[in-house]
Amino acid sequence: MPVTTIDDYQIEFSAEPLEGSSQWAAYVEITTPSANPMHLDTVYPKQRVAADASLSDEAAALAAAEKAGTHILEQLRGK
């Protein structure tokens, strides 16, 4: 699973095939370091994103997850 680090945030992107379909789903999880160096704090638990998009392959799903992850991080920082 690809991971991008922006400041102290780690954005993990993943793609999974949809059961009974040839389509793919995009997922994002965002974490930050915790006080315990062996753990991460989850600030955005793994969730499906771009559910309204038709994603025909894994690469398209990963690209959609990356785009959504960046947008989600901007929203989290705005809080």
MODELLER restraints for C-alpha pairs under 7 A, 6 or more apart:
rsr = mdl.restraints
at = mdl.atoms
rsr.add(forms.Gaussian(group=physical.xy_distance, feature=features.Distance(at['CA:1:A'], at['CA:12:A']), mean=6.69, stdev=0.5))
rsr.add(forms.Gaussian(group=physical.xy_distance, feature=features.Distance(at['CA:1:A'], at['CA:13:A']), mean=6.01, stdev=0.5))
rsr.add(forms.Gaussian(group=physical.xy_distance, feature=features.Distance(at['CA:1:A'], at['CA:14:A']), mean=5.47, stdev=0.5))
rsr.add(forms.Gaussian(group=physical.xy_distance, feature=features.Distance(at['CA:2:A'], at['CA:12:A']), mean=5.95, stdev=0.5))
rsr.add(forms.Gaussian(group=physical.xy_distance, feature=features.Distance(at['CA:2:A'], at['CA:13:A']), mean=5.51, stdev=0.5))
rsr.add(forms.Gaussian(group=physical.xy_distance, feature=features.Distance(at['CA:3:A'], at['CA:10:A']), mean=6.47, stdev=0.5))
rsr.add(forms.Gaussian(group=physical.xy_distance, feature=features.Distance(at['CA:3:A'], at['CA:11:A']), mean=5.49, stdev=0.5))
rsr.add(forms.Gaussian(group=physical.xy_distance, feature=features.Distance(at['CA:3:A'], at['CA:12:A']), mean=4.43, stdev=0.5))
rsr.add(forms.Gaussian(group=physical.xy_distance, feature=features.Distance(at['CA:3:A'], at['CA:13:A']), mean=6.24, stdev=0.5))
rsr.add(forms.Gaussian(group=physical.xy_distance, feature=features.Distance(at['CA:4:A'], at['CA:10:A']), mean=5.73, stdev=0.5))
rsr.add(forms.Gaussian(group=physical.xy_distance, feature=features.Distance(at['CA:4:A'], at['CA:11:A']), mean=5.17, stdev=0.5))
rsr.add(forms.Gaussian(group=physical.xy_distance, feature=features.Distance(at['CA:4:A'], at['CA:12:A']), mean=6.58, stdev=0.5))
rsr.add(forms.Gaussian(group=physical.xy_distance, feature=features.Distance(at['CA:5:A'], at['CA:11:A']), mean=6.23, stdev=0.5))
rsr.add(forms.Gaussian(group=physical.xy_distance, feature=features.Distance(at['CA:8:A'], at['CA:32:A']), mean=5.78, stdev=0.5))
rsr.add(forms.Gaussian(group=physical.xy_distance, feature=features.Distance(at['CA:8:A'], at['CA:33:A']), mean=6.92, stdev=0.5))
rsr.add(forms.Gaussian(group=physical.xy_distance, feature=features.Distance(at['CA:9:A'], at['CA:30:A']), mean=6.59, stdev=0.5))
rsr.add(forms.Gaussian(group=physical.xy_distance, feature=features.Distance(at['CA:9:A'], at['CA:31:A']), mean=5.71, stdev=0.5))
rsr.add(forms.Gaussian(group=physical.xy_distance, feature=features.Distance(at['CA:9:A'], at['CA:32:A']), mean=4.85, stdev=0.5))
rsr.add(forms.Gaussian(group=physical.xy_distance, feature=features.Distance(at['CA:10:A'], at['CA:30:A']), mean=5.58, stdev=0.5))
rsr.add(forms.Gaussian(group=physical.xy_distance, feature=features.Distance(at['CA:10:A'], at['CA:31:A']), mean=5.23, stdev=0.5))
rsr.add(forms.Gaussian(group=physical.xy_distance, feature=features.Distance(at['CA:10:A'], at['CA:32:A']), mean=6.19, stdev=0.5))
rsr.add(forms.Gaussian(group=physical.xy_distance, feature=features.Distance(at['CA:11:A'], at['CA:28:A']), mean=6.91, stdev=0.5))
rsr.add(forms.Gaussian(group=physical.xy_distance, feature=features.Distance(at['CA:11:A'], at['CA:29:A']), mean=5.88, stdev=0.5))
rsr.add(forms.Gaussian(group=physical.xy_distance, feature=features.Distance(at['CA:11:A'], at['CA:30:A']), mean=4.57, stdev=0.5))
rsr.add(forms.Gaussian(group=physical.xy_distance, feature=features.Distance(at['CA:11:A'], at['CA:31:A']), mean=6.68, stdev=0.5))
rsr.add(forms.Gaussian(group=physical.xy_distance, feature=features.Distance(at['CA:11:A'], at['CA:69:A']), mean=6.51, stdev=0.5))
rsr.add(forms.Gaussian(group=physical.xy_distance, feature=features.Distance(at['CA:12:A'], at['CA:28:A']), mean=5.70, stdev=0.5))
rsr.add(forms.Gaussian(group=physical.xy_distance, feature=features.Distance(at['CA:12:A'], at['CA:29:A']), mean=5.19, stdev=0.5))
rsr.add(forms.Gaussian(group=physical.xy_distance, feature=features.Distance(at['CA:12:A'], at['CA:30:A']), mean=6.27, stdev=0.5))
rsr.add(forms.Gaussian(group=physical.xy_distance, feature=features.Distance(at['CA:13:A'], at['CA:27:A']), mean=5.87, stdev=0.5))
rsr.add(forms.Gaussian(group=physical.xy_distance, feature=features.Distance(at['CA:13:A'], at['CA:28:A']), mean=4.92, stdev=0.5))
rsr.add(forms.Gaussian(group=physical.xy_distance, feature=features.Distance(at['CA:13:A'], at['CA:29:A']), mean=6.84, stdev=0.5))
rsr.add(forms.Gaussian(group=physical.xy_distance, feature=features.Distance(at['CA:13:A'], at['CA:62:A']), mean=6.28, stdev=0.5))
rsr.add(forms.Gaussian(group=physical.xy_distance, feature=features.Distance(at['CA:13:A'], at['CA:65:A']), mean=5.60, stdev=0.5))
rsr.add(forms.Gaussian(group=physical.xy_distance, feature=features.Distance(at['CA:13:A'], at['CA:66:A']), mean=6.14, stdev=0.5))
rsr.add(forms.Gaussian(group=physical.xy_distance, feature=features.Distance(at['CA:14:A'], at['CA:26:A']), mean=6.01, stdev=0.5))
rsr.add(forms.Gaussian(group=physical.xy_distance, feature=features.Distance(at['CA:14:A'], at['CA:27:A']), mean=5.11, stdev=0.5))
rsr.add(forms.Gaussian(group=physical.xy_distance, feature=features.Distance(at['CA:14:A'], at['CA:28:A']), mean=6.51, stdev=0.5))
rsr.add(forms.Gaussian(group=physical.xy_distance, feature=features.Distance(at['CA:14:A'], at['CA:62:A']), mean=5.98, stdev=0.5))
rsr.add(forms.Gaussian(group=physical.xy_distance, feature=features.Distance(at['CA:14:A'], at['CA:65:A']), mean=6.92, stdev=0.5))
rsr.add(forms.Gaussian(group=physical.xy_distance, feature=features.Distance(at['CA:15:A'], at['CA:24:A']), mean=6.54, stdev=0.5))
rsr.add(forms.Gaussian(group=physical.xy_distance, feature=features.Distance(at['CA:15:A'], at['CA:25:A']), mean=5.55, stdev=0.5))
rsr.add(forms.Gaussian(group=physical.xy_distance, feature=features.Distance(at['CA:15:A'], at['CA:26:A']), mean=4.71, stdev=0.5))
rsr.add(forms.Gaussian(group=physical.xy_distance, feature=features.Distance(at['CA:15:A'], at['CA:27:A']), mean=6.05, stdev=0.5))
rsr.add(forms.Gaussian(group=physical.xy_distance, feature=features.Distance(at['CA:15:A'], at['CA:58:A']), mean=5.87, stdev=0.5))
rsr.add(forms.Gaussian(group=physical.xy_distance, feature=features.Distance(at['CA:15:A'], at['CA:61:A']), mean=5.50, stdev=0.5))
rsr.add(forms.Gaussian(group=physical.xy_distance, feature=features.Distance(at['CA:15:A'], at['CA:62:A']), mean=5.68, stdev=0.5))
rsr.add(forms.Gaussian(group=physical.xy_distance, feature=features.Distance(at['CA:16:A'], at['CA:24:A']), mean=5.61, stdev=0.5))
rsr.add(forms.Gaussian(group=physical.xy_distance, feature=features.Distance(at['CA:16:A'], at['CA:25:A']), mean=5.30, stdev=0.5))
rsr.add(forms.Gaussian(group=physical.xy_distance, feature=features.Distance(at['CA:16:A'], at['CA:26:A']), mean=6.75, stdev=0.5))
rsr.add(forms.Gaussian(group=physical.xy_distance, feature=features.Distance(at['CA:17:A'], at['CA:23:A']), mean=6.12, stdev=0.5))
rsr.add(forms.Gaussian(group=physical.xy_distance, feature=features.Distance(at['CA:17:A'], at['CA:24:A']), mean=4.29, stdev=0.5))
rsr.add(forms.Gaussian(group=physical.xy_distance, feature=features.Distance(at['CA:17:A'], at['CA:25:A']), mean=6.08, stdev=0.5))
rsr.add(forms.Gaussian(group=physical.xy_distance, feature=features.Distance(at['CA:18:A'], at['CA:24:A']), mean=5.33, stdev=0.5))
rsr.add(forms.Gaussian(group=physical.xy_distance, feature=features.Distance(at['CA:18:A'], at['CA:25:A']), mean=6.24, stdev=0.5))
rsr.add(forms.Gaussian(group=physical.xy_distance, feature=features.Distance(at['CA:22:A'], at['CA:56:A']), mean=6.78, stdev=0.5))
rsr.add(forms.Gaussian(group=physical.xy_distance, feature=features.Distance(at['CA:23:A'], at['CA:54:A']), mean=6.89, stdev=0.5))
rsr.add(forms.Gaussian(group=physical.xy_distance, feature=features.Distance(at['CA:23:A'], at['CA:55:A']), mean=5.53, stdev=0.5))
rsr.add(forms.Gaussian(group=physical.xy_distance, feature=features.Distance(at['CA:23:A'], at['CA:56:A']), mean=4.88, stdev=0.5))
rsr.add(forms.Gaussian(group=physical.xy_distance, feature=features.Distance(at['CA:23:A'], at['CA:57:A']), mean=6.59, stdev=0.5))
rsr.add(forms.Gaussian(group=physical.xy_distance, feature=features.Distance(at['CA:24:A'], at['CA:55:A']), mean=5.24, stdev=0.5))
rsr.add(forms.Gaussian(group=physical.xy_distance, feature=features.Distance(at['CA:24:A'], at['CA:56:A']), mean=6.00, stdev=0.5))
rsr.add(forms.Gaussian(group=physical.xy_distance, feature=features.Distance(at['CA:24:A'], at['CA:57:A']), mean=5.85, stdev=0.5))
rsr.add(forms.Gaussian(group=physical.xy_distance, feature=features.Distance(at['CA:24:A'], at['CA:58:A']), mean=6.25, stdev=0.5))
rsr.add(forms.Gaussian(group=physical.xy_distance, feature=features.Distance(at['CA:24:A'], at['CA:61:A']), mean=6.05, stdev=0.5))
rsr.add(forms.Gaussian(group=physical.xy_distance, feature=features.Distance(at['CA:25:A'], at['CA:48:A']), mean=6.78, stdev=0.5))
rsr.add(forms.Gaussian(group=physical.xy_distance, feature=features.Distance(at['CA:25:A'], at['CA:55:A']), mean=6.81, stdev=0.5))
rsr.add(forms.Gaussian(group=physical.xy_distance, feature=features.Distance(at['CA:25:A'], at['CA:61:A']), mean=5.90, stdev=0.5))
rsr.add(forms.Gaussian(group=physical.xy_distance, feature=features.Distance(at['CA:26:A'], at['CA:48:A']), mean=5.66, stdev=0.5))
rsr.add(forms.Gaussian(group=physical.xy_distance, feature=features.Distance(at['CA:26:A'], at['CA:49:A']), mean=5.53, stdev=0.5))
rsr.add(forms.Gaussian(group=physical.xy_distance, feature=features.Distance(at['CA:26:A'], at['CA:50:A']), mean=6.50, stdev=0.5))
rsr.add(forms.Gaussian(group=physical.xy_distance, feature=features.Distance(at['CA:26:A'], at['CA:61:A']), mean=4.77, stdev=0.5))
rsr.add(forms.Gaussian(group=physical.xy_distance, feature=features.Distance(at['CA:26:A'], at['CA:62:A']), mean=6.14, stdev=0.5))
rsr.add(forms.Gaussian(group=physical.xy_distance, feature=features.Distance(at['CA:26:A'], at['CA:64:A']), mean=6.39, stdev=0.5))
rsr.add(forms.Gaussian(group=physical.xy_distance, feature=features.Distance(at['CA:26:A'], at['CA:65:A']), mean=5.07, stdev=0.5))
rsr.add(forms.Gaussian(group=physical.xy_distance, feature=features.Distance(at['CA:27:A'], at['CA:46:A']), mean=6.31, stdev=0.5))
rsr.add(forms.Gaussian(group=physical.xy_distance, feature=features.Distance(at['CA:27:A'], at['CA:47:A']), mean=5.34, stdev=0.5))
rsr.add(forms.Gaussian(group=physical.xy_distance, feature=features.Distance(at['CA:27:A'], at['CA:48:A']), mean=4.34, stdev=0.5))
rsr.add(forms.Gaussian(group=physical.xy_distance, feature=features.Distance(at['CA:27:A'], at['CA:49:A']), mean=5.50, stdev=0.5))
rsr.add(forms.Gaussian(group=physical.xy_distance, feature=features.Distance(at['CA:27:A'], at['CA:65:A']), mean=5.72, stdev=0.5))
rsr.add(forms.Gaussian(group=physical.xy_distance, feature=features.Distance(at['CA:28:A'], at['CA:46:A']), mean=5.30, stdev=0.5))
rsr.add(forms.Gaussian(group=physical.xy_distance, feature=features.Distance(at['CA:28:A'], at['CA:47:A']), mean=5.66, stdev=0.5))
rsr.add(forms.Gaussian(group=physical.xy_distance, feature=features.Distance(at['CA:28:A'], at['CA:48:A']), mean=6.63, stdev=0.5))
rsr.add(forms.Gaussian(group=physical.xy_distance, feature=features.Distance(at['CA:28:A'], at['CA:49:A']), mean=6.83, stdev=0.5))
rsr.add(forms.Gaussian(group=physical.xy_distance, feature=features.Distance(at['CA:28:A'], at['CA:65:A']), mean=5.95, stdev=0.5))
rsr.add(forms.Gaussian(group=physical.xy_distance, feature=features.Distance(at['CA:28:A'], at['CA:69:A']), mean=5.93, stdev=0.5))
rsr.add(forms.Gaussian(group=physical.xy_distance, feature=features.Distance(at['CA:29:A'], at['CA:44:A']), mean=5.50, stdev=0.5))
rsr.add(forms.Gaussian(group=physical.xy_distance, feature=features.Distance(at['CA:29:A'], at['CA:45:A']), mean=5.11, stdev=0.5))
rsr.add(forms.Gaussian(group=physical.xy_distance, feature=features.Distance(at['CA:29:A'], at['CA:46:A']), mean=4.18, stdev=0.5))
rsr.add(forms.Gaussian(group=physical.xy_distance, feature=features.Distance(at['CA:29:A'], at['CA:47:A']), mean=6.65, stdev=0.5))
rsr.add(forms.Gaussian(group=physical.xy_distance, feature=features.Distance(at['CA:30:A'], at['CA:42:A']), mean=6.08, stdev=0.5))
rsr.add(forms.Gaussian(group=physical.xy_distance, feature=features.Distance(at['CA:30:A'], at['CA:43:A']), mean=5.75, stdev=0.5))
rsr.add(forms.Gaussian(group=physical.xy_distance, feature=features.Distance(at['CA:30:A'], at['CA:44:A']), mean=4.85, stdev=0.5))
rsr.add(forms.Gaussian(group=physical.xy_distance, feature=features.Distance(at['CA:30:A'], at['CA:45:A']), mean=6.59, stdev=0.5))
rsr.add(forms.Gaussian(group=physical.xy_distance, feature=features.Distance(at['CA:31:A'], at['CA:40:A']), mean=6.01, stdev=0.5))
rsr.add(forms.Gaussian(group=physical.xy_distance, feature=features.Distance(at['CA:31:A'], at['CA:41:A']), mean=5.38, stdev=0.5))
rsr.add(forms.Gaussian(group=physical.xy_distance, feature=features.Distance(at['CA:31:A'], at['CA:42:A']), mean=4.32, stdev=0.5))
rsr.add(forms.Gaussian(group=physical.xy_distance, feature=features.Distance(at['CA:31:A'], at['CA:43:A']), mean=5.40, stdev=0.5))
rsr.add(forms.Gaussian(group=physical.xy_distance, feature=features.Distance(at['CA:31:A'], at['CA:44:A']), mean=6.76, stdev=0.5))
rsr.add(forms.Gaussian(group=physical.xy_distance, feature=features.Distance(at['CA:32:A'], at['CA:40:A']), mean=5.60, stdev=0.5))
rsr.add(forms.Gaussian(group=physical.xy_distance, feature=features.Distance(at['CA:32:A'], at['CA:41:A']), mean=5.22, stdev=0.5))
rsr.add(forms.Gaussian(group=physical.xy_distance, feature=features.Distance(at['CA:32:A'], at['CA:42:A']), mean=6.52, stdev=0.5))
rsr.add(forms.Gaussian(group=physical.xy_distance, feature=features.Distance(at['CA:33:A'], at['CA:39:A']), mean=6.94, stdev=0.5))
rsr.add(forms.Gaussian(group=physical.xy_distance, feature=features.Distance(at['CA:33:A'], at['CA:40:A']), mean=4.74, stdev=0.5))
rsr.add(forms.Gaussian(group=physical.xy_distance, feature=features.Distance(at['CA:33:A'], at['CA:41:A']), mean=5.98, stdev=0.5))
rsr.add(forms.Gaussian(group=physical.xy_distance, feature=features.Distance(at['CA:34:A'], at['CA:40:A']), mean=5.08, stdev=0.5))
rsr.add(forms.Gaussian(group=physical.xy_distance, feature=features.Distance(at['CA:34:A'], at['CA:41:A']), mean=5.42, stdev=0.5))
rsr.add(forms.Gaussian(group=physical.xy_distance, feature=features.Distance(at['CA:49:A'], at['CA:65:A']), mean=6.50, stdev=0.5))
rsr.add(forms.Gaussian(group=physical.xy_distance, feature=features.Distance(at['CA:49:A'], at['CA:68:A']), mean=6.68, stdev=0.5))
rsr.add(forms.Gaussian(group=physical.xy_distance, feature=features.Distance(at['CA:50:A'], at['CA:64:A']), mean=6.49, stdev=0.5))
rsr.add(forms.Gaussian(group=physical.xy_distance, feature=features.Distance(at['CA:55:A'], at['CA:61:A']), mean=5.63, stdev=0.5))
